[in-house]
Amino acid sequence: MISLAQMAMAAGFVLILIGFYGALTQRNLLRMIVAFSLANTGVHIVLVAVGHMRGRTAPILDAAVPVADALTRVIDPVPQALVLTAIVIGLGVTALMLAYALKLHARKHTLDIAKMTELKW
Amino acid sequence: MVSALHIITAALAAAFLLGLLKEQQRGLAYGITLLTLALMSWISAGWLWTFASTGTAAVEIFTAGTEPPFAINLRIGLAEAALTLLINLVGLLSALALKDTLLALGRRAMAVWLVAVMALSGIVLTRDLFNLFVFFELTVIASAGLVLLSEHAKNDGQALAAGFKYLIVSQFISAFLLIGIIFAYHATGTLNIDDMAAAAPLLGGGAAQAFALAFFLIFIAVVAELKPFPANGWALDIYESAHPAFSALFSAATGAAALFAVDKLLLIGGDAWLPMATGIGIVTFVAANLLALPQTNDRRLLGYSSIAQTGLILAVLGQRDILGEHTLYIAGGLLLSHAIAKAGLYWLSGLIAERGLEAWAALRGQPLLIFAFVSFISMLSGLPPFPGFYAKWELIHLLAGEGRIVLLGLILFGALLEAGYLFRWFGYIMKREAPTEVVDNVAHKFGAVFATLAALAAAWALSLVWGELAGLQFDRFNMLLALPLLFALAFLLLDWLPVWVKNSLAIAGLLAWFYLTYTEYDPLRMIFAVIFLIGGSLTLLASYHEHGRRIGFYPSAMLMFAGLAMLIRATDSFDFFVAWELLTVGSYFLILRGKHSEPHALSYILFSLGGAFLILAGFALATQGAPYFDLAALADLVQPLAPWVFLLLAIGFMTKTAAIGLHIWLPGAHAEAETDVSPMVSGILLKAGLYGLIVLLLTMGRQDFYGVELINAMLWIGALTALIGNLLAIFQEDAKRLLAYSSIGQMGYAMFGLALMNHLGWLMALMFVINHYVYKSMLFLSVGGVAKRTGTRQMYRMGGLITLMPLSFIATLIGIIAVSGVPPLSGFGGRWIFYNAILTAEARLPMILIFLAGPIAFLYLFRLIYTIFLGQLKDEFRRVKEAPFWIVLPQMIYVAILLVVAVVPGLVLRHVDAYLNHFFPNGGLIWEGTTITSQFGYWNPVAIMIIVGVIFMTLFAWLLFVNRRAQKVKQFNIVFSAERPFRPETTHFAWNFFAPYRKALGFLTLPLVTLFWSTMTDLLHTAGDLARRFYTGNGQTYAFHLLAFVVIVYLFGMGVRP
């Protein structure tokens, strides 16, 4: 029986592969950025899936989860923290790439990555 | 002590503070930025001082007040303090160099700059794996912003494209990193690097395999930040297009931080991952240097060099298993050398208006900046006294000790390639036409100049530190503080003085050093000491003839003499090698001073460095892991090592004596050098190679190499060198080239004598050492004087100068009598000993060759005097005067010396003869009164002098008598019969003087060796040029390279791992 976590992880890796494939084959800057967003999402899903523990609750200590039981009832908070940070950073990079795409279009009037090869060798 | 955490908080706080300022308050914002960077540097410096002076253990910093795993911890130790200081200082100096740009762009750019520097320090300080990822991402984002700084001035969109390519690649890298981190965490339950390192080895079975895969992803992601070959096209584009001040940070600081991150990771992975690091590193080092060869854009070239150096350091980190506690010293030395030199060069490039390598000729009017450039490329090439030299020395020794010969060879090969393009570039600076647009407003670029000079100061300060460290480690004196070297360096500070003052100081210095040390030399070394020091000061007399300041001449010349002086005093391999490198570098700068000597100086330094690397490898093999050894201990080496050491050292020394096959650098280098430099590099410098051979043969003697008696091979090489050198000399039209080829032949004789390995052979070789110094210095001076007056070195364009330049004529006459070895001068003594020597040797065939070489020498010498001084005077030279006094004076002294040595050769030789009895007890000469007796006959120099003198005077008087009524024929009594020849020089008798001989023997002088070496360099260039097309410029191709790199390393690396 495939667990939810395993399914999520598989979906995450599939997303990553789709994203990478898109980033390597799409020549349009915006499509590449979308592809990277896909891949990033995949990475985030993998992160969450690795941190998943069956039957546990969110790592928030409140009335529902007394401190004494926390160790057995909440999931490991570290992957959750990591994925939050990763999402923020991913957002930053995506925004930066979009800004780049805008500037590149303004300069070169094209979004084709293959036409940005003045620098080489 | 201020907590190192404040390196990070200060930058963050200041970046926020900048956001609160008004957009117009740019000066204030810039001030805050600089102050913050200075504060960060100061904190690092404080820690560095603490660790260096007290040796305290590293300090942990717990960020959230608790220990890991509940909070992130940072650590600062000696390495961290040094690296953050490097990063923060580069950040500060680059911000200075960026002043105009930052002021124009305002506070946002400054905030990004601060964040970039902070993130790099964070990579160094953090002990948490995820925190490492965060700092890497911060670096990427900040760098992608800072790449655009150059757009402000250039605005051509190149940096935009480069930045986007960088972001594409970094997306892949961060995906690998994140996936790796989460699975590594899953396997070990911690993100703390040290805890993970402790937990990883305890894993078993599937968990261990899963962890290995996760670790591979982390490792390869961080290695990818080091721009490994071939996944580095994006980095090259950034280096080429970014503002040079950013490239300085990107090369020096980012590289250093990423390397340290790899170092931390290797702590987790353990020894199993070291081969992978070594493999990636060394491939990158060699490939990047190869691809750099055909580069013409300065910043891209520096980018290739950065990548190469990073690769080398990665390879060193991968050798940690055998380097052990030396890793820090070696990797640190290489890293700091690379970082300082590269940052300095990038800052310098900010002063150059155009991007071609030749455009750097604009620096020529700025001696201080030239000195900075020289220091930086010497640093990168690992020359003494810079830290990279010590690092290379120790690295090669440890590698040789463990038998990792392939790696050793690749490192030296890559280093030679790198030295090749760096020194070629220096040649462009000194010799190519400077662009009309001189250095891009040095006054306005105060920041860049200041940063460059700060790097220069740091370079020399570090040399001192590394020298001290080497001193502490091996219990020896700091090499940089050796008196001759300091004396040479002092001339850098005195370069503003006029020539005559500096020349007097130089001569006084050489003589004083001889006076201080003369008691230390045995007779053998005494010969060399006299030639190097007394002979050197004699040659320097000719330099009085120069006027003005002659910037750069004295530091170079005295560096060479310092090397020579240290060479003969060296008793162990380290001192010897240091001296060898110093004299090589000094003489390279001297040779480069000639007007047309750019290509020749380059081939000289390449052959010399190649030879030096062979010597280094030989020494390293001989020590078997020890840091250095007594030169006398060479005698204790046994099979199978000994012949290899002998071979390496012998070939190394033979590059200096220009043995056949390794000789092609000599003619150009000696002929194109300045008038007073030619005698120095020919008469004096060549002896360094012979000295090396003498030391080698005295200790190692006969060696059997797979059935080949190596000494016999040397005998053949000596004989062939003598023959071919002389043959080539007779067909030269250029008088100085003729003399240069003749030197090759003469060195062949000396090598032959040494290789005879008997008493008389050595006596003859030493006689050649002395004679060659005297007559070659003299001939180079007189021919140089003639060339100076006539403005040409082509012999067919001279003629009839005997009456106008009588003193030069006398010097040449005496010189050629001495060289040709006819009685009565000292050359005959050499010949006489020589004939005696070969009569006692068994080798018949090389003996015949060397006999043949004798008359050939006579041909070119005859041509020298006949076509320059005899025959018809050319119309345009009617008013030519005698050579300048200071050039003639040393010649006259040499004439006197030759005459004295001719009459009483025992003055010098009998001591040497007696000393040689220690090594070759049989077959010495008997010295009685004025007669010298060997087992085959006797030689009485005084009698010979009298007989020859009487015959000469009689014939001379008779000639005067019969010619008393002769009618003089003037030049224009002959006319061309109404036709002007197409090439007038072909009608001159002196042109192609020995045409019949050329018909007969010309096939022996085909430039096969030159062809071989130029084919080799062409091949390397073509290979580099083809391979670099691989970087298509397409960001997707670069991403594909990265993926291919990861897959290939995985397949290779995981296969290798146990």
HADDOCK unambig.tbl for C-alpha pairs under 7 A between the chains (distance, minus, plus):
assign (segid A and resid 24 and name CA) (segid B and resid 1036 and name CA) 5.59 0.50 0.50
assign (segid A and resid 43 and name CA) (segid B and resid 175 and name CA) 6.51 0.50 0.50
assign (segid A and resid 43 and name CA) (segid B and resid 179 and name CA) 6.67 0.50 0.50
assign (segid A and resid 47 and name CA) (segid B and resid 182 and name CA) 6.16 0.50 0.50
assign (segid A and resid 93 and name CA) (segid B and resid 141 and name CA) 6.56 0.50 0.50
assign (segid A and resid 97 and name CA) (segid B and resid 164 and name CA) 6.89 0.50 0.50
assign (segid A and resid 100 and name CA) (segid B and resid 160 and name CA) 6.97 0.50 0.50
assign (segid A and resid 100 and name CA) (segid B and resid 164 and name CA) 6.58 0.50 0.50
assign (segid A and resid 104 and name CA) (segid B and resid 160 and name CA) 6.57 0.50 0.50
assign (segid A and resid 107 and name CA) (segid B and resid 157 and name CA) 6.68 0.50 0.50
assign (segid A and resid 113 and name CA) (segid B and resid 1034 and name CA) 6.69 0.50 0.50
assign (segid A and resid 113 and name CA) (segid B and resid 1035 and name CA) 6.70 0.50 0.50
assign (segid A and resid 114 and name CA) (segid B and resid 1034 and name CA) 5.52 0.50 0.50
assign (segid A and resid 116 and name CA) (segid B and resid 161 and name CA) 5.94 0.50 0.50
assign (segid A and resid 116 and name CA) (segid B and resid 1034 and name CA) 6.73 0.50 0.50
assign (segid A and resid 117 and name CA) (segid B and resid 1033 and name CA) 4.32 0.50 0.50
assign (segid A and resid 117 and name CA) (segid B and resid 1034 and name CA) 5.48 0.50 0.50
assign (segid A and resid 118 and name CA) (segid B and resid 1033 and name CA) 6.73 0.50 0.50
assign (segid A and resid 119 and name CA) (segid B and resid 237 and name CA) 5.83 0.50 0.50
assign (segid A and resid 119 and name CA) (segid B and resid 1033 and name CA) 5.56 0.50 0.50
assign (segid A and resid 120 and name CA) (segid B and resid 237 and name CA) 6.80 0.50 0.50
assign (segid A and resid 120 and name CA) (segid B and resid 1031 and name CA) 5.69 0.50 0.50
assign (segid A and resid 120 and name CA) (segid B and resid 1032 and name CA) 5.49 0.50 0.50
assign (segid A and resid 120 and name CA) (segid B and resid 1033 and name CA) 4.25 0.50 0.50
assign (segid A and resid 121 and name CA) (segid B and resid 1028 and name CA) 4.91 0.50 0.50
assign (segid A and resid 121 and name CA) (segid B and resid 1029 and name CA) 5.18 0.50 0.50
assign (segid A and resid 121 and name CA) (segid B and resid 1030 and name CA) 6.99 0.50 0.50
assign (segid A and resid 121 and name CA) (segid B and resid 1031 and name CA) 4.95 0.50 0.50
assign (segid A and resid 121 and name CA) (segid B and resid 1032 and name CA) 6.44 0.50 0.50
